[in-house]
Amino acid sequence: MEIKVIGEGCEKCDKLYENTCLAVKELGLEASIDKVEDLMDIVRLGVMTTPSVMMDGKIIISGRVPKVKEIIKLLNP
């Protein structure tokens, strides 16, 4: 599983990255978690609203910072 946390490095983006890492750890998933902060990379991914989370090429969270429990529900296979 490939997860990208997308945002330009603001406080909300950092919190979303932290919550996503906690959710992956709690689920015991094998996943690579990348933080995408470069504006050109964000545009290339087609993301219009940050912070966002992309899982295997699909946006699952956009424009908000959900709690760890909600992220777990979104990531749980």
C-alpha positions as CSV (number, residue, x, y, z in Angstrom):
1,M,0.0,0.0,0.0
2,E,1.3,3.4,-0.9
3,I,0.0,6.4,1.0
4,K,0.8,10.1,0.3
5,V,0.0,12.8,2.7
6,I,-0.2,16.0,0.6
7,G,0.2,19.5,1.8
8,E,2.7,22.4,1.9
9,G,4.0,21.8,5.4
10,C,1.5,23.7,7.4
11,E,0.4,22.7,10.9
12,K,-2.7,20.9,9.6
13,C,-0.6,19.0,7.1
14,D,1.8,17.9,9.8
15,K,-1.1,16.8,12.0
16,L,-2.7,14.8,9.2
17,Y,0.7,13.1,8.5
18,E,1.0,12.2,12.2
19,N,-2.6,10.9,12.4
20,T,-2.1,8.8,9.3
21,C,1.1,7.3,10.6
22,L,-0.7,6.4,13.9
23,A,-3.6,4.8,12.0
24,V,-1.2,2.7,9.8
25,K,0.7,1.6,12.9
26,E,-2.5,0.7,14.8
27,L,-3.8,-1.4,11.9
28,G,-0.4,-3.1,11.5
29,L,-0.4,-2.3,7.7
30,E,2.6,-2.7,5.5
31,A,2.5,0.7,3.8
32,S,4.9,3.3,2.6
33,I,3.9,6.8,3.8
34,D,5.3,9.7,1.9
35,K,4.9,13.4,2.7
36,V,4.4,15.5,-0.5
37,E,5.2,19.2,0.2
38,D,6.5,20.5,-3.1
39,L,3.9,22.6,-4.9
40,M,4.8,21.2,-8.3
41,D,4.5,17.6,-7.1
42,I,1.1,18.5,-5.5
43,V,-0.1,19.9,-8.9
44,R,1.2,16.9,-10.8
45,L,-0.8,14.6,-8.5
46,G,-3.9,16.7,-9.4
47,V,-4.6,17.7,-5.8
48,M,-6.6,20.9,-5.6
49,T,-7.2,21.1,-1.8
50,T,-4.8,20.4,1.0
51,P,-4.2,18.7,3.3
52,S,-5.1,15.5,1.5
53,V,-4.3,11.8,1.7
54,M,-3.9,9.6,-1.3
55,M,-4.0,5.9,-1.0
56,D,-2.7,3.8,-4.0
57,G,-3.4,6.8,-6.3
58,K,-6.9,7.7,-5.1
59,I,-7.7,10.7,-2.9
60,I,-9.4,9.4,0.3
61,I,-9.2,12.6,2.4
62,S,-9.3,16.2,1.1
63,G,-9.2,19.6,2.9
64,R,-9.5,18.4,6.4
65,V,-7.7,16.7,9.3
66,P,-9.7,13.7,10.5
67,K,-9.0,11.9,13.8
68,V,-7.0,8.7,13.9
69,K,-10.1,6.6,14.3
70,E,-11.7,7.9,11.1
71,I,-8.5,7.4,9.1
72,I,-8.4,3.8,10.4
73,K,-11.9,3.3,9.0
74,L,-10.8,4.6,5.6
75,L,-7.6,2.5,5.5
76,N,-9.0,-0.7,6.9
77,P,-9.3,-3.3,4.1
